[in-house]
């Protein structure tokens, strides 16, 4: 350059680096932070997509089931129950109050569905109406469809095939026989072949009588009618589930008049809740029964048994009233957390 020396590059005052270098330094420092933000963003997207996928393809949550079952916002739960079975489901004619093991189980399930006891209304249901879930409503003086049936209703393939939609069992018992005191010992239904034996028309006991060769069983709509007929001499024996008969044997008005017999049938009677076509409600009922069985701190089932059935055992001895442990219940497919499959 014409022999002149090149003018040296002047550094900014105060030793500062040029602006371009400062920008490049900031970019280099910002790059790891940017990458971290991008990675975290990808993780969030993946988690959200996974949760959405699980919520779409995985099992429903309890809230989902409550909506599907029509329970959300519902103000009253209608439950069909028996009204003439002491210890199981008995209606006080003076007060209209229902008491018994089935009633306590109904409150247990209703509570887990979000209903207070005052939100539950019991309607008396006949045995032949349990499958159709139709019960008489004294308020409207018409028959109505109840939300569920908890009425000493044994789970059988025939009833399931006919349309009953049962929960998991909540009680195990067996069929038995009662006679008046002084009757000869009964060890099998066949021992009653020549006698007047009463049971409920649409019960599993009616089928058992026919299989045992009892040609003309006396069929009533209510088991209480069989017991009344037995005491006044119109019938020689009555048969149905032991948990039901034990209540009559224990009743003060019948105590000392009746004898309870074990007839040696191997088949168990497993009682279930019929919810009809409401599959979501069936899952919710099973969830309630599962928590009752699985949670050692949940003593509601045990308290119901101790309050209603255990006091009856001495009067029915040696006949076993029922199994005093809640039947095991498999955990239903219900999602507790959004990511749970």
ZIZI-V910495 format. One record per pair of residues at least 12 apart in sequence whose ideal C-beta (glycine too) atoms are under 10 Angstrom apart, sorted by sequence separation. I is the first residue (numbers start at 1). GAP is how many residues later the second one is. If there is no record, write none. Layout:
I|GAP ; I|GAP
This chain:
87|12 ; 88|12 ; 89|12 ; 90|12 ; 91|12 ; 123|12 ; 124|12 ; 133|12 ; 134|12 ; 154|12 ; 155|12 ; 177|12 ; 183|12 ; 197|12 ; 205|12 ; 218|12 ; 226|12 ; 248|12 ; 273|12 ; 288|12 ; 289|12 ; 292|12 ; 309|12 ; 310|12 ; 83|13 ; 86|13 ; 87|13 ; 88|13 ; 89|13 ; 90|13 ; 107|13 ; 122|13 ; 123|13 ; 124|13 ; 132|13 ; 133|13 ; 153|13 ; 155|13 ; 179|13 ; 206|13 ; 225|13 ; 226|13 ; 227|13 ; 245|13 ; 272|13 ; 273|13 ; 308|13 ; 309|13 ; 86|14 ; 87|14 ; 88|14 ; 89|14 ; 106|14 ; 123|14 ; 124|14 ; 129|14 ; 132|14 ; 133|14 ; 135|14 ; 155|14 ; 175|14 ; 177|14 ; 205|14 ; 224|14 ; 226|14 ; 246|14 ; 272|14 ; 308|14 ; 310|14 ; 83|15 ; 85|15 ; 87|15 ; 88|15 ; 89|15 ; 107|15 ; 123|15 ; 133|15 ; 134|15 ; 149|15 ; 154|15 ; 177|15 ; 197|15 ; 199|15 ; 220|15 ; 223|15 ; 245|15 ; 273|15 ; 309|15 ; 82|16 ; 85|16 ; 89|16 ; 106|16 ; 121|16 ; 123|16 ; 130|16 ; 133|16 ; 135|16 ; 149|16 ; 179|16 ; 189|16 ; 193|16 ; 201|16 ; 203|16 ; 218|16 ; 223|16 ; 245|16 ; 273|16 ; 305|16 ; 81|17 ; 83|17 ; 85|17 ; 88|17 ; 89|17 ; 103|17 ; 129|17 ; 132|17 ; 148|17 ; 149|17 ; 150|17 ; 154|17 ; 192|17 ; 197|17 ; 201|17 ; 202|17 ; 203|17 ; 218|17 ; 223|17 ; 227|17 ; 231|17 ; 272|17 ; 305|17 ; 82|18 ; 121|18 ; 125|18 ; 131|18 ; 179|18 ; 196|18 ; 199|18 ; 201|18 ; 205|18 ; 217|18 ; 218|18 ; 220|18 ; 223|18 ; 227|18 ; 230|18 ; 242|18 ; 305|18 ; 306|18 ; 79|19 ; 81|19 ; 103|19 ; 130|19 ; 148|19 ; 152|19 ; 154|19 ; 189|19 ; 193|19 ; 195|19 ; 197|19 ; 198|19 ; 199|19 ; 200|19 ; 201|19 ; 202|19 ; 218|19 ; 226|19 ; 242|19 ; 305|19 ; 82|20 ; 102|20 ; 123|20 ; 129|20 ; 130|20 ; 150|20 ; 177|20 ; 178|20 ; 189|20 ; 192|20 ; 193|20 ; 194|20 ; 196|20 ; 197|20 ; 198|20 ; 199|20 ; 200|20 ; 201|20 ; 203|20 ; 217|20 ; 218|20 ; 224|20 ; 227|20 ; 228|20 ; 238|20 ; 242|20 ; 305|20 ; 81|21 ; 82|21 ; 123|21 ; 125|21 ; 130|21 ; 152|21 ; 154|21 ; 189|21 ; 190|21 ; 191|21 ; 192|21 ; 193|21 ; 194|21 ; 196|21 ; 197|21 ; 198|21 ; 199|21 ; 200|21 ; 201|21 ; 205|21 ; 223|21 ; 227|21 ; 242|21 ; 305|21 ; 81|22 ; 98|22 ; 129|22 ; 130|22 ; 131|22 ; 177|22 ; 189|22 ; 190|22 ; 192|22 ; 193|22 ; 196|22 ; 197|22 ; 198|22 ; 200|22 ; 217|22 ; 223|22 ; 226|22 ; 227|22 ; 231|22 ; 237|22 ; 239|22 ; 302|22 ; 304|22 ; 79|23 ; 98|23 ; 123|23 ; 130|23 ; 189|23 ; 190|23 ; 195|23 ; 200|23 ; 214|23 ; 224|23 ; 231|23 ; 242|23 ; 302|23 ; 79|24 ; 81|24 ; 98|24 ; 122|24 ; 125|24 ; 127|24 ; 175|24 ; 188|24 ; 189|24 ; 190|24 ; 199|24 ; 200|24 ; 223|24 ; 224|24 ; 227|24 ; 230|24 ; 237|24 ; 239|24 ; 301|24 ; 302|24 ; 81|25 ; 97|25 ; 98|25 ; 121|25 ; 125|25 ; 126|25 ; 127|25 ; 189|25 ; 192|25 ; 198|25 ; 200|25 ; 214|25 ; 223|25 ; 244|25 ; 301|25 ; 79|26 ; 80|26 ; 96|26 ; 98|26 ; 121|26 ; 123|26 ; 125|26 ; 127|26 ; 200|26 ; 227|26 ; 228|26 ; 231|26 ; 239|26 ; 243|26 ; 300|26 ; 301|26 ; 79|27 ; 120|27 ; 124|27 ; 198|27 ; 199|27 ; 212|27 ; 227|27 ; 230|27 ; 231|27 ; 241|27 ; 242|27 ; 79|28 ; 122|28 ; 125|28 ; 131|28 ; 175|28 ; 177|28 ; 189|28 ; 198|28 ; 209|28 ; 230|28 ; 241|28 ; 243|28 ; 298|28 ; 77|29 ; 130|29 ; 131|29 ; 175|29 ; 176|29 ; 197|29 ; 198|29 ; 240|29 ; 79|30 ; 132|30 ; 133|30 ; 175|30 ; 198|30 ; 209|30 ; 227|30 ; 241|30 ; 79|31 ; 91|31 ; 131|31 ; 132|31 ; 133|31 ; 198|31 ; 208|31 ; 227|31 ; 77|32 ; 115|32 ; 131|32 ; 132|32 ; 133|32 ; 198|32 ; 208|32 ; 293|32 ; 294|32 ; 77|33 ; 89|33 ; 91|33 ; 131|33 ; 175|33 ; 196|33 ; 197|33 ; 205|33 ; 206|33 ; 293|33 ; 113|34 ; 130|34 ; 131|34 ; 175|34 ; 196|34 ; 205|34 ; 206|34 ; 292|34 ; 293|34 ; 294|34 ; 89|35 ; 113|35 ; 205|35 ; 293|35 ; 294|35 ; 77|36 ; 79|36 ; 89|36 ; 198|36 ; 199|36 ; 203|36 ; 204|36 ; 205|36 ; 293|36 ; 294|36 ; 77|37 ; 110|37 ; 196|37 ; 198|37 ; 203|37 ; 204|37 ; 289|37 ; 292|37 ; 293|37 ; 294|37 ; 77|38 ; 110|38 ; 196|38 ; 197|38 ; 198|38 ; 199|38 ; 200|38 ; 203|38 ; 289|38 ; 290|38 ; 291|38 ; 293|38 ; 74|39 ; 76|39 ; 77|39 ; 83|39 ; 109|39 ; 196|39 ; 197|39 ; 198|39 ; 199|39 ; 200|39 ; 205|39 ; 289|39 ; 290|39 ; 74|40 ; 75|40 ; 82|40 ; 83|40 ; 84|40 ; 110|40 ; 195|40 ; 196|40 ; 197|40 ; 198|40 ; 199|40 ; 200|40 ; 205|40 ; 289|40 ; 290|40 ; 291|40 ; 74|41 ; 79|41 ; 81|41 ; 83|41 ; 109|41 ; 195|41 ; 196|41 ; 197|41 ; 198|41 ; 199|41 ; 200|41 ; 203|41 ; 288|41 ; 289|41 ; 290|41 ; 71|42 ; 72|42 ; 76|42 ; 77|42 ; 78|42 ; 79|42 ; 80|42 ; 81|42 ; 82|42 ; 83|42 ; 96|42 ; 106|42 ; 108|42 ; 194|42 ; 195|42 ; 196|42 ; 197|42 ; 198|42 ; 287|42 ; 290|42 ; 71|43 ; 76|43 ; 77|43 ; 78|43 ; 79|43 ; 80|43 ; 81|43 ; 82|43 ; 83|43 ; 106|43 ; 107|43 ; 159|43 ; 286|43 ; 289|43 ; 69|44 ; 71|44 ; 75|44 ; 76|44 ; 77|44 ; 78|44 ; 79|44 ; 80|44 ; 81|44 ; 82|44 ; 106|44 ; 192|44 ; 200|44 ; 285|44 ; 286|44 ; 287|44 ; 288|44 ; 290|44 ; 74|45 ; 76|45 ; 77|45 ; 78|45 ; 80|45 ; 82|45 ; 105|45 ; 106|45 ; 159|45 ; 192|45 ; 286|45 ; 287|45 ; 79|46 ; 80|46 ; 104|46 ; 158|46 ; 191|46 ; 286|46 ; 287|46 ; 66|47 ; 102|47 ; 103|47 ; 183|47 ; 192|47 ; 285|47 ; 286|47 ; 287|47 ; 65|48 ; 66|48 ; 82|48 ; 102|48 ; 152|48 ; 156|48 ; 178|48 ; 189|48 ; 284|48 ; 286|48 ; 80|49 ; 81|49 ; 101|49 ; 102|49 ; 154|49 ; 155|49 ; 158|49 ; 178|49 ; 283|49 ; 62|50 ; 80|50 ; 102|50 ; 153|50 ; 154|50 ; 180|50 ; 186|50 ; 189|50 ; 282|50 ; 283|50 ; 284|50 ; 62|51 ; 101|51 ; 102|51 ; 152|51 ; 153|51 ; 154|51 ; 156|51 ; 179|51 ; 180|51 ; 186|51 ; 212|51 ; 271|51 ; 283|51 ; 62|52 ; 80|52 ; 100|52 ; 178|52 ; 180|52 ; 260|52 ; 80|53 ; 180|53 ; 183|53 ; 186|53 ; 212|53 ; 269|53 ; 270|53 ; 80|54 ; 81|54 ; 183|54 ; 211|54 ; 262|54 ; 268|54 ; 78|55 ; 80|55 ; 180|55 ; 208|55 ; 260|55 ; 261|55 ; 268|55 ; 272|55 ; 79|56 ; 80|56 ; 179|56 ; 180|56 ; 259|56 ; 260|56 ; 262|56 ; 263|56 ; 271|56 ; 78|57 ; 179|57 ; 180|57 ; 208|57 ; 258|57 ; 259|57 ; 260|57 ; 261|57 ; 262|57 ; 270|57 ; 109|58 ; 179|58 ; 258|58 ; 260|58 ; 261|58 ; 262|58 ; 78|59 ; 178|59 ; 179|59 ; 208|59 ; 250|59 ; 256|59 ; 260|59 ; 268|59 ; 177|60 ; 178|60 ; 179|60 ; 205|60 ; 255|60 ; 259|60 ; 260|60 ; 89|61 ; 109|61 ; 177|61 ; 178|61 ; 247|61 ; 250|61 ; 251|61 ; 254|61 ; 260|61 ; 88|62 ; 89|62 ; 108|62 ; 176|62 ; 177|62 ; 178|62 ; 243|62 ; 246|62 ; 247|62 ; 250|62 ; 88|63 ; 89|63 ; 176|63 ; 177|63 ; 204|63 ; 246|63 ; 249|63 ; 250|63 ; 80|64 ; 88|64 ; 175|64 ; 176|64 ; 178|64 ; 205|64 ; 248|64 ; 250|64 ; 251|64 ; 80|65 ; 81|65 ; 105|65 ; 175|65 ; 176|65 ; 177|65 ; 204|65 ; 243|65 ; 246|65 ; 247|65 ; 249|65 ; 250|65 ; 78|66 ; 80|66 ; 85|66 ; 105|66 ; 175|66 ; 176|66 ; 178|66 ; 203|66 ; 243|66 ; 246|66 ; 249|66 ; 250|66 ; 78|67 ; 79|67 ; 80|67 ; 81|67 ; 82|67 ; 85|67 ; 173|67 ; 174|67 ; 175|67 ; 176|67 ; 178|67 ; 242|67 ; 245|67 ; 246|67 ; 248|67 ; 249|67 ; 78|68 ; 79|68 ; 80|68 ; 81|68 ; 82|68 ; 83|68 ; 102|68 ; 173|68 ; 174|68 ; 176|68 ; 177|68 ; 178|68 ; 247|68 ; 248|68 ; 249|68 ; 77|69 ; 78|69 ; 79|69 ; 80|69 ; 81|69 ; 82|69 ; 101|69 ; 102|69 ; 173|69 ; 174|69 ; 175|69 ; 176|69 ; 192|69 ; 243|69 ; 246|69 ; 247|69 ; 77|70 ; 78|70 ; 79|70 ; 80|70 ; 81|70 ; 82|70 ; 101|70 ; 171|70 ; 173|70 ; 175|70 ; 176|70 ; 178|70 ; 191|70 ; 242|70 ; 246|70 ; 249|70 ; 76|71 ; 77|71 ; 78|71 ; 79|71 ; 80|71 ; 81|71 ; 82|71 ; 131|71 ; 152|71 ; 172|71 ; 173|71 ; 178|71 ; 192|71 ; 245|71 ; 250|71 ; 79|72 ; 128|72 ; 130|72 ; 171|72 ; 173|72 ; 191|72 ; 249|72 ; 74|73 ; 80|73 ; 127|73 ; 128|73 ; 129|73 ; 173|73 ; 176|73 ; 186|73 ; 188|73 ; 190|73 ; 243|73 ; 246|73 ; 126|74 ; 127|74 ; 128|74 ; 180|74 ; 185|74 ; 186|74 ; 187|74 ; 188|74 ; 189|74 ; 242|74 ; 245|74 ; 246|74 ; 247|74 ; 126|75 ; 127|75 ; 128|75 ; 181|75 ; 182|75 ; 183|75 ; 186|75 ; 187|75 ; 188|75 ; 189|75 ; 246|75 ; 71|76 ; 126|76 ; 127|76 ; 178|76 ; 181|76 ; 183|76 ; 185|76 ; 186|76 ; 187|76 ; 188|76 ; 189|76 ; 245|76 ; 246|76 ; 70|77 ; 180|77 ; 181|77 ; 182|77 ; 186|77 ; 187|77 ; 188|77 ; 242|77 ; 243|77 ; 244|77 ; 69|78 ; 180|78 ; 181|78 ; 183|78 ; 186|78 ; 242|78 ; 243|78 ; 244|78 ; 127|79 ; 178|79 ; 179|79 ; 180|79 ; 242|79 ; 243|79 ; 178|80 ; 179|80 ; 241|80 ; 242|80 ; 243|80 ; 178|81 ; 179|81 ; 241|81 ; 177|82 ; 178|82 ; 179|82 ; 88|83 ; 177|83 ; 178|83 ; 176|84 ; 177|84 ; 176|85 ; 177|85 ; 154|86 ; 176|86 ; 177|86 ; 154|87 ; 175|87 ; 176|87 ; 152|88 ; 174|88 ; 175|88 ; 176|88 ; 152|89 ; 174|89 ; 175|89 ; 176|89 ; 174|90 ; 175|90 ; 152|91 ; 174|91 ; 152|92 ; 174|92 ; 175|92 ; 127|93 ; 128|93 ; 174|93 ; 175|93 ; 176|93 ; 127|94 ; 174|94 ; 175|94 ; 126|95 ; 127|95 ; 173|95 ; 174|95 ; 126|96 ; 127|96 ; 172|96 ; 173|96 ; 171|97 ; 172|97 ; 173|97 ; 124|98 ; 171|98 ; 172|98 ; 173|98 ; 169|99 ; 171|99 ; 172|99 ; 169|100 ; 170|100 ; 171|100 ; 169|101 ; 170|101 ; 171|101 ; 168|102 ; 169|102 ; 170|102 ; 169|103 ; 170|103 ; 166|104 ; 167|104 ; 168|104 ; 169|104 ; 166|105 ; 167|105 ; 168|105 ; 166|106 ; 167|106 ; 165|107 ; 166|107 ; 167|107 ; 164|108 ; 165|108 ; 166|108 ; 167|108 ; 164|109 ; 165|109 ; 166|109 ; 164|110 ; 165|110 ; 156|111 ; 163|111 ; 164|111 ; 165|111 ; 160|112 ; 164|112 ; 165|112 ; 127|113 ; 154|113 ; 155|113 ; 156|113 ; 159|113 ; 163|113 ; 165|113 ; 154|114 ; 155|114 ; 156|114 ; 160|114 ; 163|114 ; 165|114 ; 167|114 ; 168|114 ; 154|115 ; 155|115 ; 159|115 ; 167|115 ; 170|115 ; 153|116 ; 154|116 ; 155|116 ; 156|116 ; 165|116 ; 166|116 ; 167|116 ; 152|117 ; 153|117 ; 154|117 ; 155|117 ; 165|117 ; 167|117 ; 168|117 ; 153|118 ; 154|118 ; 155|118 ; 167|118 ; 168|118 ; 170|118 ; 152|119 ; 153|119 ; 155|119 ; 166|119 ; 167|119 ; 168|119 ; 170|119 ; 151|120 ; 153|120 ; 166|120 ; 167|120 ; 169|120 ; 150|121 ; 153|121 ; 167|121 ; 168|121 ; 150|122 ; 151|122 ; 167|122 ; 168|122 ; 170|122 ; 149|123 ; 150|123 ; 151|123 ; 170|123 ; 149|124 ; 150|124 ; 148|125 ; 149|125 ; 150|125 ; 168|125 ; 148|126 ; 149|126 ; 148|127 ; 149|127 ; 146|128 ; 147|128 ; 148|128 ; 146|129 ; 147|129 ; 146|130 ; 148|130 ; 171|130 ; 145|131 ; 147|131 ; 170|131 ; 148|133 ; 171|133 ; 90|134 ; 147|134 ; 148|134 ; 170|134 ; 171|134 ; 88|135 ; 150|135 ; 173|136 ; 84|137 ; 85|137 ; 148|137 ; 84|138 ; 85|138 ; 86|138 ; 171|138 ; 178|138 ; 83|139 ; 84|139 ; 85|139 ; 82|140 ; 84|140 ; 176|140 ; 82|141 ; 83|141 ; 84|141 ; 86|141 ; 102|141 ; 133|141 ; 178|141 ; 82|142 ; 85|142 ; 101|142 ; 132|142 ; 133|142 ; 177|142 ; 84|143 ; 131|143 ; 133|143 ; 176|143 ; 84|144 ; 130|144 ; 132|144 ; 133|144 ; 176|144 ; 131|145 ; 133|145 ; 174|145 ; 176|145 ; 101|146 ; 174|146 ; 100|147 ; 173|147 ; 174|147 ; 173|148 ; 174|148 ; 125|149 ; 173|149 ; 174|149 ; 172|150 ; 173|150 ; 171|151 ; 172|151 ; 171|152 ; 172|152 ; 88|153 ; 171|153 ; 172|153 ; 172|154 ; 85|155 ; 88|155 ; 89|155 ; 171|155 ; 172|155 ; 85|156 ; 87|156 ; 88|156 ; 170|156 ; 171|156 ; 87|157 ; 90|157 ; 169|157 ; 170|157 ; 85|158 ; 86|158 ; 87|158 ; 88|158 ; 89|158 ; 168|158 ; 169|158 ; 85|159 ; 87|159 ; 88|159 ; 168|159 ; 169|159 ; 170|159 ; 84|160 ; 85|160 ; 86|160 ; 87|160 ; 168|160 ; 169|160 ; 86|161 ; 87|161 ; 90|161 ; 168|161 ; 82|162 ; 85|162 ; 86|162 ; 87|162 ; 167|162 ; 168|162 ; 84|163 ; 85|163 ; 86|163 ; 87|163 ; 84|164 ; 86|164 ; 87|164 ; 109|164 ; 168|164 ; 86|165 ; 167|165 ; 86|166 ; 105|166 ; 86|167 ; 106|167 ; 86|168 ; 105|168 ; 113|168 ; 102|169 ; 101|170 ; 114|170 ; 102|171 ; 113|171 ; 109|172 ; 112|172 ; 113|172 ; 112|173 ; 113|174 ; 109|175 ; 112|175 ; 113|175 ; 109|176 ; 112|176 ; 109|177 ; 111|177 ; 112|177 ; 109|178 ; 110|178 ; 109|179 ; 112|179 ; 105|180 ; 108|180 ; 109|180 ; 112|180 ; 108|181 ; 88|183 ; 105|183 ; 108|183 ; 109|183 ; 105|184 ; 108|184 ; 112|186 ; 105|187 ; 112|188 ; 111|189 ; 108|190 ; 109|191 ; 108|192 ; 107|193 ; 108|193 ; 79|194 ; 80|194 ; 105|195 ; 108|195 ; 104|196 ; 105|196 ; 108|196 ; 104|197 ; 107|197 ; 106|198 ; 104|199 ; 105|199 ; 101|200 ; 104|200 ; 105|200 ; 103|201 ; 104|201 ; 102|202 ; 101|203 ; 104|203 ; 105|203 ; 100|204 ; 101|204 ; 104|204 ; 103|205 ; 69|206 ; 101|206 ; 102|206 ; 71|207 ; 100|207 ; 101|207 ; 70|208 ; 99|208 ; 100|208 ; 101|208 ; 69|209 ; 71|209 ; 99|209 ; 100|209 ; 68|210 ; 69|210 ; 70|210 ; 71|210 ; 68|211 ; 69|211 ; 70|211 ; 68|212 ; 69|212 ; 67|213 ; 68|213 ; 69|213 ; 71|213 ; 65|214 ; 66|214 ; 69|214 ; 65|215 ; 66|215 ; 68|215 ; 69|215 ; 64|216 ; 65|216 ; 68|216 ; 69|216 ; 65|217 ; 65|218 ; 66|218 ; 90|218 ; 64|219 ; 65|219 ; 89|219 ; 60|220 ; 87|220 ; 88|220 ; 62|221 ; 87|221 ; 88|221 ; 101|221 ; 105|221 ; 62|222 ; 65|222 ; 86|222 ; 87|222 ; 60|223 ; 87|223 ; 59|224 ; 87|224 ; 62|225 ; 87|225 ; 86|226 ; 87|234 ; 88|234 ; 87|235 ; 65|267 ; 65|269 ; 62|270 ; 64|270 ; 65|270 ; 64|271 ; 60|272 ; 62|272 ; 63|272 ; 59|273 ; 60|273 ; 61|273 ; 62|273 ; 59|274 ; 60|274 ; 61|274 ; 62|274 ; 58|275 ; 59|275 ; 60|275 ; 61|275 ; 59|276 ; 61|276 ; 58|277 ; 59|277 ; 61|277 ; 61|279 ; 55|280 ; 58|280 ; 54|281 ; 58|281 ; 59|281 ; 58|282 ; 59|282 ; 54|283 ; 55|283 ; 58|283 ; 54|284 ; 55|284 ; 57|284 ; 54|285 ; 55|285 ; 51|286 ; 52|286 ; 53|286 ; 54|286 ; 51|287 ; 54|287 ; 50|288 ; 51|288 ; 53|288 ; 50|289 ; 51|289 ; 48|290 ; 47|291 ; 50|291 ; 47|292
